[in-house]
Amino acid sequence: MNDAIYLDHIAATPLLPAAREAMLPYFAESFGNPQSRHKYGEEPRRAIENARAHVADLIGCEARELIFTASGSEASNLAIKGFLAAHPKKGRHIVTTAIEHYSVAHPLKHLEKEGYKVSWLPVDGLGRVRAEQVADAIRDDTVLVSMLHANNEIGTLEPLETIGRITEDAGIILHSDAAATVGVIPFNCTALGIDMASFSAQQFYGPKGVGALYLRRGTRISPLVEGGVQEGGRRSGTENVAGIVGMGAAAVEARKRMLIEIPRLKALRDRLIDGLLQDVPFLHLTGDRRHRLPHIASFAVEYLDGEALVRTLERRGIIAASGSSCSADALKISPVLTAIGLPGNVAQGGIVFSLGAQTTAAQIETVLSIFPEVVQRLRRVSPLFAGRTQKKTARKQVG
């Protein structure tokens, strides 16, 4: 497996050596509790605040505007539920999109059961919402807009900056799930006009099990976890010192390499997209070609099951995904692909290649040589493809 071509970076990235080295002392000699007011707590406490400053630099906010969490999903839940709990009389209407990550969609569906009204805005065939839709959806009782920055399955970037101006003018709080973008492309909270943003370290080569919530100064939330004074009383529980330090170190490296990596990844991504579209019949590119994350090439393969395709590619040494890592075991057909208008028999063939720092041009050429062969072989035994061939033959005989 060491020789495998790993193209599932949107699910997890390998830990940077710099992040691993930074974390090591906090597993052993610097074991103290950051809340302890003696010498064993001083170093972990200082390390957390240094990491907070590094992560703040990555997204263009003040260090005190960051709350460390256990994941991007927890950060989104804290943003949505925490804000609404802190403003019970402000309004009962929320605006979002039909392609949000489950960490946003599920809390909102739960809130609907509690009496909140949610406007689930549709997206176009490329996965983009129009800013005018957001403006039209805002009502007198709208309390929150939650809008993803980019979809991690099809790679489409949303017009978040324009939406930020709309919500600011309307006096509405804007939350964004930015897990797919922070550390991958430039992300600046102030420039985007957002009030809350959730993201995680594992998307930019930091450790798993640590995330963060940006909370604009002056924005109030109620904690989901109570019982301590950590994170300014907004997220109780002993801090994951090693994870937070690793996230800070990864943030430093992300700032250094980002502008170099973006054009390199775009070139590899476009080579993969163009080559597969040329060589594989009945293959559909999903997502917006122009407004797209630099490292995601996503497709829907007609007459095939995405899971079968992923398993077969793995046997050939290529690691990809059939959709979001949070939904692979929950649904056979991606709700994102159905939201962009693909019929079920096409959407079930979803596959996502997400490139990373160790992806090479030679690896992309290997994928381009293997993928068409794998598709062709699977279609030969696919009842879906066989049914299509039989229908085509019947039509010719009738004609």
N, C-alpha and C positions, 0 to 999 in steps of 0.2 A: 504493500500500500504506500510505501515511501516514494515509489515511482509514479504514483497516481497523479493525474492532472486534476487538481482541486479547483473547481469552478462553482463553489457554493459559499462565497465570501459574505453574501448577504445574511446567511444563517450564523456564521461564526468565522472569525479571522484568527490566524495563529498568533499567539502572544509574542509581542516584540521582545527581543533579548534585553533591551533597555528597560522595559517595563518589568520583566522578570527579575532583573538584578535589583531594581529599586524596591521590589516587594520583599525580597528575601529576608532582610533584617527584622521585619515585622512578624515573621513566623517563629522567631527564636529570641535573640537577645533583646529586642525592643518590644517586649510582649505586653507592656503595661496598658492599662485602661486609660484612654484619653481623658476621661472624666476625673481621674484620680489627681488630687492636688498635692502630689509629692513627685519626686524626681522620676519615678517610673512612668508617670503619665505625661511628663513634659515633652519628651521626644515624639511619641505618637500623636499628641495634640498638635505639635508644630508641623509634623509631616502632613497631617490632614489639611491644615490651612495652606501649606505650600501647594499641595495638590489642587485645592480649591482655586487658588490663584491661577494655576496653569490651565485648568479647565475653563475658567472664566475668560482667560485670554483667547482660548480657542473659539468661543462664541460671541465675544465682544460684550461682555457684561461685567458688572462688579462682582467681586468674590462673594459678598454677602447676599447676592441674589441667587445663589446656588444651594440646592438641597440635595445631598447625596441619598440615593435609594439603593435597593437591591437589584433593580432592573429598569429598563425603559417602560415596561408594562406597569410596574408599580408607580413610576413617575406620572404616567398618564392617568392612572386611577386617582392618585393624589391630587393632580391638577383639577380634574373634572369633579370628583366627589367632594374634595376638600374645598374647592371654591364655592360650590352650590351650598354645602353645609354652612359655610361662613356667611352666606347671603340668602337666607331662607325666604325673605320677603321681596327680593329684588325682581324676580320674574320666574316664569315656569316654562320658558321656550328656549330651545337650543337648536343651532344650525350646524349641520355637518354634511359629509358626503357619503355616498353609497359604497365607497371603496376604502374606508378606514380600516386600519389594523384592528384585530379583535380586542386589543387592549383599550381601544376607544369605543368600538362598536358595542361590545358587551356591556360595559358600564352604562352606556346610553340606553340600551334596551332595558336594562334593569330599572333605570330612572323612569322610563316610560310606564313601567308597571306601577311606579309610585306616583303617577299623575303628571309627570313632565310631558310636554309636547316636543317632539323632535322632528325637524324638517331634514329628511335624508335627500340631499340634492343629487340628482343624476349627473353622470359624467358623459362626455361624448365618446365616440368610438376609439379615441386615442387615450382615454382615461383622464381627460382634463375637465375641470369644472370651470365655468365662466364666472368671472368676478361679478358680473351683473346679476347672476343667479343669487349670489350671496346678498347683494344689496336688496334685491327684490324679496328675499326671504325674511329679512330682518323686520320684526314687529315691535310694537310698543312694549311687549312683555318679554322680548328676547334678552336673555341674561348672559349667554355664552355662545361663541362660535368656536368649534373645534375643527381644524382643517389640517390634514397632513401636508408636509412639505414635499414629499415624494413617495410614490407607492413602491414598496420594496419588492413587489412581484413583477410589475411591468416596467418599472423604472421611470414612469412619467413624473415630471416636475410640475407642481401646481403654481398658479400665479399668486404666490403668497404675499409678495410685497404689495401688489395692488389690493388684495383682500385686506391687508393690514391697514391701508389708508382708509378703506371703507369702514372697518370696525372702529378705527380711531375717531373718524368723523361722527360716527353714530354713538360713541361712548360705550361700546360693547367690548368686553374682554375677549381676546383672541388667544386660544391655545393651539399649539401645533405639535403633532407627533413628528419629531425630526430625527428619529432613530436611523433612518436610511440615509441621512445627509450629513449630519454633524461628523466632522473628521474626514469626510469624503470630498465634499465641495465646500467652498467658503460659505459660512453661515454667520450672520451678524444679527443679533436680536434687535438692536436699535434700528438698523437699516430696514429690516423686515416689518417693523412695527408690531411685533407680537408681545404679549404679556406673559405667556407661559410657554415653555417648550420642554418636551421630554425626550431623552436620548440615552444611549447606553454605551459602555466602553467597548464591548465586544465587536462593534462595527468598525472601530478604527484601531484594531490590534492591541486592545487592552484586555484585561481579564473579564471572564464571564462572572455574573453575579454582582455587578455594580453598575448603577446608572445615576442619572441626575435629573432634577427638575429645575429649570430656570424659572424664577418667579420675580417679575419686575417689582422693583422697590415700591411699596405702597399697596401692592395687591395682597389681599388677605385670603388665607385659606385656613380651614380647620384640619388638624392632624387626623390621619386614619389610624395611626398607631400612637397610643397615649401611654404615659407612665414614666417619662424621662424628659431631660432638658436638652437632649442631643439635637443638633441641627436647628438651634434656636427655638426648641420646643415644637417644631413642626413635623418632626419624624423621630419618634423615640426609639431607643434600642441601642445597645453597644455598637459602635461603628465598626465596619469592616475595614480596618486600617490598611491591611495589605492591599485589598482590592482598590480602595480609594487612591492609595499611593501609585498603584499600577495604572489607574485611569489617568492620573496627572501626568505620569511619564509618557504614556501613549499620546496624550494631548500635545505635549511638547513636540514629539516626533511628527504628529499629524500636521502641525503648523509648518514644520520644516519641509516636508516632502510633498504636500498637497498640490501646489502649483506645478510641480514637475510631473507628478503622477497623472494628473488629469489629462493632458494631451496624449500621453503614452497609452493610457487605458482607452481613451476614445478611439485611437487608431486601431488597437487590437479589437475592440468591440465592433467597430465598423467593418473590419476585415471579416470577422466571424458572421456578422449579419449578412453582408453582401454575398459571401461565399455560400452560406447555407440556403439563402433565398434563390440563388442561381442553380444549385445542384439538387435541391430536394423539392419535388412536386407536392402540391397541396400543403404547403407550409405557409403560415401566416405570422408576420411580425406583430407582436402585441405591444401596445404603448406608443407614445409619441416619438417619432424619429428625431425631431429637432429639440424638443424640451424633454431631455432624457438624462438620467444619471450616466456618468461616463463609463461605468463598469458593468452595466446590465444589458444583456442580449436575451430577450424573452420571445418565445414563439408558442403557437398552437399548431400541433401536427394533426392533420385530419386522419381519421380512421385508425387512430392508435390511442392507447391508454397511457397517460403521462407516467404513472408509477411503473408500468412495465418497461417503458422506455428508459427511465432512470436506472432501474435495476440492471437492464441489459448493458447500458453504458458503463455502469460500475464494473461489470465483469470484464469490460474492455479497458479499464483503467481510467475512466473519465467520471468525475464526481460532479453531478448537477442536481437540480431540484425540480420537483413537479409543481411547486408553488411556494407559498409562505411556509416557513418552518413551523409556525404556530398552527397551521391548518391542515398539514399533510395527513394526520391521523383522524381528522374530524370530518372531512368532506372529500368526496371523490372529484367533484367539479368545483373549481375555484369560483367563489362569489365575485371576485374581481373580474374574471373573464366573462362571466354572464352579465355583469354590470356594464361592460363595454360593448355588449350586444352580440357576443358570439353564441351560436346555438350550442346546445349541450353536446352534440356529437363532435363538435370542434373543440369546445372548451375542455373536454376531458383529456385532450392531448397536450395540455400545457406543460412547458418545460422552460426553466430559467437557468441561464449561465451567468454567474456573477464573478467577474475577474478581480484579481488582487495584485498585491505587490510582487508576488513571485510568479505571476503569469508571464509567459514568454511568447514571442512570435512563433517559435517552433511548436509550442504546445497548441496554439490556435490552429496551425496547419495540420497537426495530428487530428484534432477534433474535426476539421473540415474533411479529412480523408475517411474517418471512421463513421461519423454520424450518418451520412447518406446511406452507407452500407447497412447500418443497424436498422434504420427506418425501413429500407427495402425488405430486409429479412423478416422483420416483425409484421410488415404488411402482408407478406405471403401467407402468414398463418392467422391473420386477423379476420374474424368473421365480419367485421364492419367493412373492411376493404373488399372482401369476397362478395358481400352483398352489393356493393357499389358496382363491381365488375359484372355481376349477373344482371343488374338493372340495365347497365349500358349495353350488354349483349342483347337483352330482350328488346330494348328500344330499336336497335339496329335491325333485328329480325322483323319487328312490326313495320318498320319503314320500308 
